[in-house]
């Protein structure tokens, strides 16, 4: 079809009709309606029960414990991760090797297995002692009095998290242009000043997005500590439904809280990314 | 000129794998002297200034700044490397300007110029700020103190980099092809700043591909080839009466339009390498 030249302005064009989009839209709508119907009409969801327990003190206490474990695991794990990354990138081969082995081991064993292992440390190592290696000991405690569910959970989550953070931090450091390190050294900065002032702030742009994901996955990972009887969110829910058999509504309570916290964390992550992205565009 | 050169380079050797980048380089730079270094790609010009600034370790020879051995000390009759802190302090007495500017992109222009004064040379922040503003004014960027480096043109970034290097009041300034990464129309604004420094009596080593500039600014000119200083002389000796056929061949590539293209190709190779 030909159009007269000169009389055309594409600003007046109308969108094309796309029939497949109409079909896809209709399918989505039907699926959504069906799911909503399922949620609302299936009595076994017991929505009023879920509503009753949503702000139950025991559950809020469990949520608090989950958040506490997440924050502790993330802070200690990140600190250890930065040290491990620095060790792997150091020019001292034995240190680089040792840090590499750490990452391989603690990233390779499922966190659930690690948690159970730390919880049962007392079997392998009946007493924990401070002293000269292969020499006299100064103090010593029975392991089972030191390793409670809480310490086992913190140790397990931290060591596992540190392995992941080490890789994230290392990738961030490697992503900083070598010219920046040259320039920092050329200014007369020591290795430490150059790392803290120049390399790390620029590495943050690469480190922050995956760290946000780690934070979220660690929060979800804290649900594993329920197996060592740690009173986290999932465990608190389990304690109640083992008594009342209201399994589904209580699991919905747990889901709601996990989703709520993850949503807040995602928003925070986006703000952080914007902060550390400055100077790059 | 005083008796002790500001910088003394003696028989310096540096190897990268199979490639002998520096093969016994000797060079003295005296107070207030401007030395330009020319030569083909891979002749070791950049390696030389990077070694002087101790960004690269050297395999042999020795370098002295104001008579002080760079990077090493005598200990019970043996030489041993200096600790990191003392090497950093030695670097702080030299200023370096890179081909790729290497401004710190997460800091404002002002902080780029202030930071080393405070963190390395322990000046008071107020004093450092005043010095930084004075230097930015000197390189013609007084109005850009609060700008972020990414918002500046290449020529402006390089002038900030020069101000940053000057801020520590270096004994000697080292320029590693300061205009090679610039668009052609931005080259002159940087060269005029360097020329201004030369007139102000700053001691400098300038590695450059800008032949007319290398001639104009230099007290002495060095032609490097295959990791050696092949020829040294006044600009007139080097550019008007080149002794070796190789220097003649190198210079002839820089005259005429065909040579221009060859030059640009060479710059590209160096940038990508």
Interface residues (C-beta under 8 A of the other chain):
Chain A: X177 X179 X180 X182 X183 X184 X185 X186 X187 X188 X189 X190 X191 X193 X197 X198 X201 X202 X278 X279 X280 X281
Chain B: X53 X54 X55 X84 X85 X88 X89 X91 X92 X93 X94 X95 X96 X98 X100 X102 X103 X104 X105 X106 X107 X115 X116 X119 X120 X121 X148 X149 X150 X164 X165 X168
